[in-house]
Amino acid sequence: MSQRDEEDPGMGFKVTDRRLFDERGELREEALRPAPQPRPESTPQPDPPADRQAPPLSDVPEGFPSGSGQGVEFSSFLMSLATSALVALGEIPDPETGRMFKHLGAARETIEILGMLEEKTRGNLTADESRMLREILYDLRMKYVSLAKAAGR
């Protein structure tokens, strides 16, 4: 211990061994004790003002597109991302403006997001969902590579 540590013990740090087993491979006594639970916040957070809260989905006006009412299906989510990529690739017109444009950076980002979804959901999708995602990715990647080569990227 240095002279400084002896003068002000609060300046150092403490090492706590939290391993479950000791050097002989036996369960440590400390591991059998329940972990301390964090204390709840002493002051609850106030709810946002009533005029700032979103209305429940049941209050959506009639005629407003609200889907099936059962939430978003994974396949429709994939189709939404694929459509965004196709718009950015200039394959279909922008649904809002009706204009065609190419934005290869946006297309690439959306394709990478789909690739990330494929990786992160591997083993958790139905056979149909997995096939759909694989086919969407293949088609979009081929279109992107073709356009990127033509653009000299």
PyMOL CGO cylinders between C-alpha atoms (Angstrom):
from pymol import cmd
from pymol.cgo import CYLINDER

trace = [
    CYLINDER, 0.00, 0.00, 0.00, 1.41, 3.38, -0.90, 0.3, 1, 1, 1, 1, 1, 1,
    CYLINDER, 1.41, 3.38, -0.90, 1.71, 6.36, 1.43, 0.3, 1, 1, 1, 1, 1, 1,
    CYLINDER, 1.71, 6.36, 1.43, -1.18, 8.01, -0.41, 0.3, 1, 1, 1, 1, 1, 1,
    CYLINDER, -1.18, 8.01, -0.41, -3.48, 4.97, 0.04, 0.3, 1, 1, 1, 1, 1, 1,
    CYLINDER, -3.48, 4.97, 0.04, -2.79, 4.95, 3.78, 0.3, 1, 1, 1, 1, 1, 1,
    CYLINDER, -2.79, 4.95, 3.78, -3.68, 8.63, 4.08, 0.3, 1, 1, 1, 1, 1, 1,
    CYLINDER, -3.68, 8.63, 4.08, -6.92, 8.43, 2.06, 0.3, 1, 1, 1, 1, 1, 1,
    CYLINDER, -6.92, 8.43, 2.06, -8.30, 4.89, 1.85, 0.3, 1, 1, 1, 1, 1, 1,
    CYLINDER, -8.30, 4.89, 1.85, -11.25, 6.12, -0.28, 0.3, 1, 1, 1, 1, 1, 1,
    CYLINDER, -11.25, 6.12, -0.28, -8.94, 6.79, -3.23, 0.3, 1, 1, 1, 1, 1, 1,
    CYLINDER, -8.94, 6.79, -3.23, -8.36, 3.13, -4.06, 0.3, 1, 1, 1, 1, 1, 1,
    CYLINDER, -8.36, 3.13, -4.06, -10.68, 0.39, -5.19, 0.3, 1, 1, 1, 1, 1, 1,
    CYLINDER, -10.68, 0.39, -5.19, -11.92, -2.85, -3.71, 0.3, 1, 1, 1, 1, 1, 1,
    CYLINDER, -11.92, -2.85, -3.71, -11.81, -6.18, -5.52, 0.3, 1, 1, 1, 1, 1, 1,
    CYLINDER, -11.81, -6.18, -5.52, -14.66, -8.59, -4.69, 0.3, 1, 1, 1, 1, 1, 1,
    CYLINDER, -14.66, -8.59, -4.69, -14.45, -12.22, -5.77, 0.3, 1, 1, 1, 1, 1, 1,
    CYLINDER, -14.45, -12.22, -5.77, -17.90, -13.14, -7.11, 0.3, 1, 1, 1, 1, 1, 1,
    CYLINDER, -17.90, -13.14, -7.11, -17.05, -16.51, -8.60, 0.3, 1, 1, 1, 1, 1, 1,
    CYLINDER, -17.05, -16.51, -8.60, -19.44, -19.32, -7.69, 0.3, 1, 1, 1, 1, 1, 1,
    CYLINDER, -19.44, -19.32, -7.69, -16.69, -21.90, -7.09, 0.3, 1, 1, 1, 1, 1, 1,
    CYLINDER, -16.69, -21.90, -7.09, -13.50, -21.78, -5.03, 0.3, 1, 1, 1, 1, 1, 1,
    CYLINDER, -13.50, -21.78, -5.03, -10.03, -22.87, -6.18, 0.3, 1, 1, 1, 1, 1, 1,
    CYLINDER, -10.03, -22.87, -6.18, -10.87, -26.53, -5.35, 0.3, 1, 1, 1, 1, 1, 1,
    CYLINDER, -10.87, -26.53, -5.35, -13.96, -26.40, -7.57, 0.3, 1, 1, 1, 1, 1, 1,
    CYLINDER, -13.96, -26.40, -7.57, -16.39, -26.48, -4.64, 0.3, 1, 1, 1, 1, 1, 1,
    CYLINDER, -16.39, -26.48, -4.64, -19.41, -24.19, -4.41, 0.3, 1, 1, 1, 1, 1, 1,
    CYLINDER, -19.41, -24.19, -4.41, -18.60, -21.16, -2.30, 0.3, 1, 1, 1, 1, 1, 1,
    CYLINDER, -18.60, -21.16, -2.30, -20.80, -20.38, 0.68, 0.3, 1, 1, 1, 1, 1, 1,
    CYLINDER, -20.80, -20.38, 0.68, -21.44, -16.86, -0.66, 0.3, 1, 1, 1, 1, 1, 1,
    CYLINDER, -21.44, -16.86, -0.66, -22.93, -18.34, -3.83, 0.3, 1, 1, 1, 1, 1, 1,
    CYLINDER, -22.93, -18.34, -3.83, -25.70, -19.99, -1.84, 0.3, 1, 1, 1, 1, 1, 1,
    CYLINDER, -25.70, -19.99, -1.84, -26.94, -16.70, -0.39, 0.3, 1, 1, 1, 1, 1, 1,
    CYLINDER, -26.94, -16.70, -0.39, -29.60, -14.88, -2.40, 0.3, 1, 1, 1, 1, 1, 1,
    CYLINDER, -29.60, -14.88, -2.40, -28.36, -11.88, -4.35, 0.3, 1, 1, 1, 1, 1, 1,
    CYLINDER, -28.36, -11.88, -4.35, -29.33, -8.53, -2.86, 0.3, 1, 1, 1, 1, 1, 1,
    CYLINDER, -29.33, -8.53, -2.86, -32.35, -7.05, -4.59, 0.3, 1, 1, 1, 1, 1, 1,
    CYLINDER, -32.35, -7.05, -4.59, -32.15, -3.46, -5.84, 0.3, 1, 1, 1, 1, 1, 1,
    CYLINDER, -32.15, -3.46, -5.84, -34.20, -1.02, -3.88, 0.3, 1, 1, 1, 1, 1, 1,
    CYLINDER, -34.20, -1.02, -3.88, -37.22, 0.38, -5.69, 0.3, 1, 1, 1, 1, 1, 1,
    CYLINDER, -37.22, 0.38, -5.69, -37.21, 4.05, -6.55, 0.3, 1, 1, 1, 1, 1, 1,
    CYLINDER, -37.21, 4.05, -6.55, -38.39, 6.10, -3.64, 0.3, 1, 1, 1, 1, 1, 1,
    CYLINDER, -38.39, 6.10, -3.64, -40.30, 8.57, -5.78, 0.3, 1, 1, 1, 1, 1, 1,
    CYLINDER, -40.30, 8.57, -5.78, -42.51, 7.23, -8.56, 0.3, 1, 1, 1, 1, 1, 1,
    CYLINDER, -42.51, 7.23, -8.56, -42.28, 8.97, -11.91, 0.3, 1, 1, 1, 1, 1, 1,
    CYLINDER, -42.28, 8.97, -11.91, -45.38, 11.00, -12.71, 0.3, 1, 1, 1, 1, 1, 1,
    CYLINDER, -45.38, 11.00, -12.71, -47.48, 10.06, -15.71, 0.3, 1, 1, 1, 1, 1, 1,
    CYLINDER, -47.48, 10.06, -15.71, -47.24, 12.43, -18.65, 0.3, 1, 1, 1, 1, 1, 1,
    CYLINDER, -47.24, 12.43, -18.65, -50.05, 14.99, -18.85, 0.3, 1, 1, 1, 1, 1, 1,
    CYLINDER, -50.05, 14.99, -18.85, -53.29, 13.67, -20.33, 0.3, 1, 1, 1, 1, 1, 1,
    CYLINDER, -53.29, 13.67, -20.33, -52.85, 15.79, -23.46, 0.3, 1, 1, 1, 1, 1, 1,
    CYLINDER, -52.85, 15.79, -23.46, -49.45, 14.14, -24.13, 0.3, 1, 1, 1, 1, 1, 1,
    CYLINDER, -49.45, 14.14, -24.13, -50.58, 10.51, -23.85, 0.3, 1, 1, 1, 1, 1, 1,
    CYLINDER, -50.58, 10.51, -23.85, -51.21, 8.48, -26.98, 0.3, 1, 1, 1, 1, 1, 1,
    CYLINDER, -51.21, 8.48, -26.98, -54.80, 7.28, -27.38, 0.3, 1, 1, 1, 1, 1, 1,
    CYLINDER, -54.80, 7.28, -27.38, -55.41, 3.54, -27.15, 0.3, 1, 1, 1, 1, 1, 1,
    CYLINDER, -55.41, 3.54, -27.15, -55.55, 1.73, -30.48, 0.3, 1, 1, 1, 1, 1, 1,
    CYLINDER, -55.55, 1.73, -30.48, -59.23, 1.04, -29.89, 0.3, 1, 1, 1, 1, 1, 1,
    CYLINDER, -59.23, 1.04, -29.89, -59.82, 4.81, -30.29, 0.3, 1, 1, 1, 1, 1, 1,
    CYLINDER, -59.82, 4.81, -30.29, -58.46, 4.93, -33.86, 0.3, 1, 1, 1, 1, 1, 1,
    CYLINDER, -58.46, 4.93, -33.86, -61.08, 6.54, -36.10, 0.3, 1, 1, 1, 1, 1, 1,
    CYLINDER, -61.08, 6.54, -36.10, -63.09, 4.33, -38.45, 0.3, 1, 1, 1, 1, 1, 1,
    CYLINDER, -63.09, 4.33, -38.45, -61.55, 4.05, -41.89, 0.3, 1, 1, 1, 1, 1, 1,
    CYLINDER, -61.55, 4.05, -41.89, -58.04, 4.69, -40.60, 0.3, 1, 1, 1, 1, 1, 1,
    CYLINDER, -58.04, 4.69, -40.60, -55.78, 1.80, -41.66, 0.3, 1, 1, 1, 1, 1, 1,
    CYLINDER, -55.78, 1.80, -41.66, -55.10, -0.13, -38.48, 0.3, 1, 1, 1, 1, 1, 1,
    CYLINDER, -55.10, -0.13, -38.48, -54.15, -3.59, -39.74, 0.3, 1, 1, 1, 1, 1, 1,
    CYLINDER, -54.15, -3.59, -39.74, -55.81, -6.78, -38.64, 0.3, 1, 1, 1, 1, 1, 1,
    CYLINDER, -55.81, -6.78, -38.64, -56.04, -5.76, -35.01, 0.3, 1, 1, 1, 1, 1, 1,
    CYLINDER, -56.04, -5.76, -35.01, -53.80, -8.69, -34.09, 0.3, 1, 1, 1, 1, 1, 1,
    CYLINDER, -53.80, -8.69, -34.09, -50.51, -6.80, -34.32, 0.3, 1, 1, 1, 1, 1, 1,
    CYLINDER, -50.51, -6.80, -34.32, -47.90, -6.81, -37.03, 0.3, 1, 1, 1, 1, 1, 1,
    CYLINDER, -47.90, -6.81, -37.03, -47.09, -10.15, -38.59, 0.3, 1, 1, 1, 1, 1, 1,
    CYLINDER, -47.09, -10.15, -38.59, -43.41, -10.86, -39.20, 0.3, 1, 1, 1, 1, 1, 1,
    CYLINDER, -43.41, -10.86, -39.20, -44.06, -11.45, -42.90, 0.3, 1, 1, 1, 1, 1, 1,
    CYLINDER, -44.06, -11.45, -42.90, -45.76, -8.05, -43.31, 0.3, 1, 1, 1, 1, 1, 1,
    CYLINDER, -45.76, -8.05, -43.31, -42.83, -6.44, -41.48, 0.3, 1, 1, 1, 1, 1, 1,
    CYLINDER, -42.83, -6.44, -41.48, -40.44, -8.10, -43.94, 0.3, 1, 1, 1, 1, 1, 1,
    CYLINDER, -40.44, -8.10, -43.94, -42.54, -6.94, -46.87, 0.3, 1, 1, 1, 1, 1, 1,
    CYLINDER, -42.54, -6.94, -46.87, -42.50, -3.39, -45.53, 0.3, 1, 1, 1, 1, 1, 1,
    CYLINDER, -42.50, -3.39, -45.53, -38.70, -3.39, -45.34, 0.3, 1, 1, 1, 1, 1, 1,
    CYLINDER, -38.70, -3.39, -45.34, -38.43, -5.02, -48.78, 0.3, 1, 1, 1, 1, 1, 1,
    CYLINDER, -38.43, -5.02, -48.78, -40.74, -2.39, -50.25, 0.3, 1, 1, 1, 1, 1, 1,
    CYLINDER, -40.74, -2.39, -50.25, -38.59, 0.37, -48.74, 0.3, 1, 1, 1, 1, 1, 1,
    CYLINDER, -38.59, 0.37, -48.74, -35.51, -1.19, -50.32, 0.3, 1, 1, 1, 1, 1, 1,
    CYLINDER, -35.51, -1.19, -50.32, -37.25, -1.52, -53.70, 0.3, 1, 1, 1, 1, 1, 1,
    CYLINDER, -37.25, -1.52, -53.70, -38.24, 2.16, -53.59, 0.3, 1, 1, 1, 1, 1, 1,
    CYLINDER, -38.24, 2.16, -53.59, -34.63, 3.13, -52.78, 0.3, 1, 1, 1, 1, 1, 1,
    CYLINDER, -34.63, 3.13, -52.78, -33.39, 0.91, -55.62, 0.3, 1, 1, 1, 1, 1, 1,
    CYLINDER, -33.39, 0.91, -55.62, -35.72, 2.71, -58.04, 0.3, 1, 1, 1, 1, 1, 1,
    CYLINDER, -35.72, 2.71, -58.04, -37.65, -0.47, -58.78, 0.3, 1, 1, 1, 1, 1, 1,
    CYLINDER, -37.65, -0.47, -58.78, -41.04, 0.86, -57.67, 0.3, 1, 1, 1, 1, 1, 1,
    CYLINDER, -41.04, 0.86, -57.67, -42.38, 4.40, -57.15, 0.3, 1, 1, 1, 1, 1, 1,
    CYLINDER, -42.38, 4.40, -57.15, -42.44, 6.01, -53.74, 0.3, 1, 1, 1, 1, 1, 1,
    CYLINDER, -42.44, 6.01, -53.74, -45.94, 5.27, -52.36, 0.3, 1, 1, 1, 1, 1, 1,
    CYLINDER, -45.94, 5.27, -52.36, -46.33, 8.81, -50.99, 0.3, 1, 1, 1, 1, 1, 1,
    CYLINDER, -46.33, 8.81, -50.99, -45.08, 10.86, -53.93, 0.3, 1, 1, 1, 1, 1, 1,
    CYLINDER, -45.08, 10.86, -53.93, -45.51, 8.43, -56.82, 0.3, 1, 1, 1, 1, 1, 1,
    CYLINDER, -45.51, 8.43, -56.82, -42.03, 9.41, -58.04, 0.3, 1, 1, 1, 1, 1, 1,
    CYLINDER, -42.03, 9.41, -58.04, -39.19, 7.01, -58.87, 0.3, 1, 1, 1, 1, 1, 1,
    CYLINDER, -39.19, 7.01, -58.87, -35.71, 7.65, -57.50, 0.3, 1, 1, 1, 1, 1, 1,
    CYLINDER, -35.71, 7.65, -57.50, -32.53, 5.78, -56.62, 0.3, 1, 1, 1, 1, 1, 1,
    CYLINDER, -32.53, 5.78, -56.62, -30.77, 6.06, -53.29, 0.3, 1, 1, 1, 1, 1, 1,
    CYLINDER, -30.77, 6.06, -53.29, -28.28, 3.20, -53.12, 0.3, 1, 1, 1, 1, 1, 1,
    CYLINDER, -28.28, 3.20, -53.12, -27.12, 4.13, -49.61, 0.3, 1, 1, 1, 1, 1, 1,
    CYLINDER, -27.12, 4.13, -49.61, -30.64, 3.80, -48.21, 0.3, 1, 1, 1, 1, 1, 1,
    CYLINDER, -30.64, 3.80, -48.21, -31.17, 0.58, -50.14, 0.3, 1, 1, 1, 1, 1, 1,
    CYLINDER, -31.17, 0.58, -50.14, -27.95, -0.90, -48.79, 0.3, 1, 1, 1, 1, 1, 1,
    CYLINDER, -27.95, -0.90, -48.79, -28.86, 0.05, -45.22, 0.3, 1, 1, 1, 1, 1, 1,
    CYLINDER, -28.86, 0.05, -45.22, -32.28, -1.58, -45.50, 0.3, 1, 1, 1, 1, 1, 1,
    CYLINDER, -32.28, -1.58, -45.50, -30.75, -4.73, -47.02, 0.3, 1, 1, 1, 1, 1, 1,
    CYLINDER, -30.75, -4.73, -47.02, -28.24, -4.84, -44.16, 0.3, 1, 1, 1, 1, 1, 1,
    CYLINDER, -28.24, -4.84, -44.16, -31.11, -4.55, -41.66, 0.3, 1, 1, 1, 1, 1, 1,
    CYLINDER, -31.11, -4.55, -41.66, -32.82, -7.51, -43.32, 0.3, 1, 1, 1, 1, 1, 1,
    CYLINDER, -32.82, -7.51, -43.32, -29.54, -9.43, -43.18, 0.3, 1, 1, 1, 1, 1, 1,
    CYLINDER, -29.54, -9.43, -43.18, -29.22, -8.64, -39.49, 0.3, 1, 1, 1, 1, 1, 1,
    CYLINDER, -29.22, -8.64, -39.49, -32.78, -9.87, -38.93, 0.3, 1, 1, 1, 1, 1, 1,
    CYLINDER, -32.78, -9.87, -38.93, -31.93, -13.10, -40.73, 0.3, 1, 1, 1, 1, 1, 1,
    CYLINDER, -31.93, -13.10, -40.73, -28.91, -13.63, -38.49, 0.3, 1, 1, 1, 1, 1, 1,
    CYLINDER, -28.91, -13.63, -38.49, -30.61, -12.67, -35.22, 0.3, 1, 1, 1, 1, 1, 1,
    CYLINDER, -30.61, -12.67, -35.22, -33.78, -14.70, -35.84, 0.3, 1, 1, 1, 1, 1, 1,
    CYLINDER, -33.78, -14.70, -35.84, -32.04, -17.84, -37.13, 0.3, 1, 1, 1, 1, 1, 1,
    CYLINDER, -32.04, -17.84, -37.13, -33.74, -20.86, -35.58, 0.3, 1, 1, 1, 1, 1, 1,
    CYLINDER, -33.74, -20.86, -35.58, -36.72, -18.86, -34.35, 0.3, 1, 1, 1, 1, 1, 1,
    CYLINDER, -36.72, -18.86, -34.35, -38.71, -18.50, -37.58, 0.3, 1, 1, 1, 1, 1, 1,
    CYLINDER, -38.71, -18.50, -37.58, -41.20, -20.80, -39.21, 0.3, 1, 1, 1, 1, 1, 1,
    CYLINDER, -41.20, -20.80, -39.21, -40.02, -22.52, -42.39, 0.3, 1, 1, 1, 1, 1, 1,
    CYLINDER, -40.02, -22.52, -42.39, -42.18, -20.13, -44.48, 0.3, 1, 1, 1, 1, 1, 1,
    CYLINDER, -42.18, -20.13, -44.48, -40.82, -17.02, -42.72, 0.3, 1, 1, 1, 1, 1, 1,
    CYLINDER, -40.82, -17.02, -42.72, -37.25, -18.23, -43.09, 0.3, 1, 1, 1, 1, 1, 1,
    CYLINDER, -37.25, -18.23, -43.09, -37.72, -19.00, -46.79, 0.3, 1, 1, 1, 1, 1, 1,
    CYLINDER, -37.72, -19.00, -46.79, -39.42, -15.65, -47.40, 0.3, 1, 1, 1, 1, 1, 1,
    CYLINDER, -39.42, -15.65, -47.40, -36.61, -13.73, -45.70, 0.3, 1, 1, 1, 1, 1, 1,
    CYLINDER, -36.61, -13.73, -45.70, -33.94, -15.69, -47.59, 0.3, 1, 1, 1, 1, 1, 1,
    CYLINDER, -33.94, -15.69, -47.59, -35.66, -15.06, -50.96, 0.3, 1, 1, 1, 1, 1, 1,
    CYLINDER, -35.66, -15.06, -50.96, -36.21, -11.36, -50.26, 0.3, 1, 1, 1, 1, 1, 1,
    CYLINDER, -36.21, -11.36, -50.26, -32.57, -10.94, -49.31, 0.3, 1, 1, 1, 1, 1, 1,
    CYLINDER, -32.57, -10.94, -49.31, -31.34, -12.79, -52.39, 0.3, 1, 1, 1, 1, 1, 1,
    CYLINDER, -31.34, -12.79, -52.39, -33.47, -10.71, -54.76, 0.3, 1, 1, 1, 1, 1, 1,
    CYLINDER, -33.47, -10.71, -54.76, -32.59, -7.39, -53.13, 0.3, 1, 1, 1, 1, 1, 1,
    CYLINDER, -32.59, -7.39, -53.13, -28.88, -8.17, -52.98, 0.3, 1, 1, 1, 1, 1, 1,
    CYLINDER, -28.88, -8.17, -52.98, -28.81, -9.13, -56.66, 0.3, 1, 1, 1, 1, 1, 1,
    CYLINDER, -28.81, -9.13, -56.66, -30.64, -5.93, -57.66, 0.3, 1, 1, 1, 1, 1, 1,
    CYLINDER, -30.64, -5.93, -57.66, -28.33, -3.83, -55.47, 0.3, 1, 1, 1, 1, 1, 1,
    CYLINDER, -28.33, -3.83, -55.47, -25.14, -5.39, -56.86, 0.3, 1, 1, 1, 1, 1, 1,
    CYLINDER, -25.14, -5.39, -56.86, -26.38, -4.86, -60.42, 0.3, 1, 1, 1, 1, 1, 1,
    CYLINDER, -26.38, -4.86, -60.42, -27.17, -1.20, -59.81, 0.3, 1, 1, 1, 1, 1, 1,
    CYLINDER, -27.17, -1.20, -59.81, -23.98, -0.58, -57.82, 0.3, 1, 1, 1, 1, 1, 1,
    CYLINDER, -23.98, -0.58, -57.82, -21.86, -2.02, -60.65, 0.3, 1, 1, 1, 1, 1, 1,
    CYLINDER, -21.86, -2.02, -60.65, -23.70, 0.14, -63.20, 0.3, 1, 1, 1, 1, 1, 1,
    CYLINDER, -23.70, 0.14, -63.20, -23.10, 3.19, -61.02, 0.3, 1, 1, 1, 1, 1, 1,
    CYLINDER, -23.10, 3.19, -61.02, -19.40, 2.33, -60.73, 0.3, 1, 1, 1, 1, 1, 1,
    CYLINDER, -19.40, 2.33, -60.73, -19.39, 1.73, -56.98, 0.3, 1, 1, 1, 1, 1, 1,
]
cmd.load_cgo(trace, "trace")
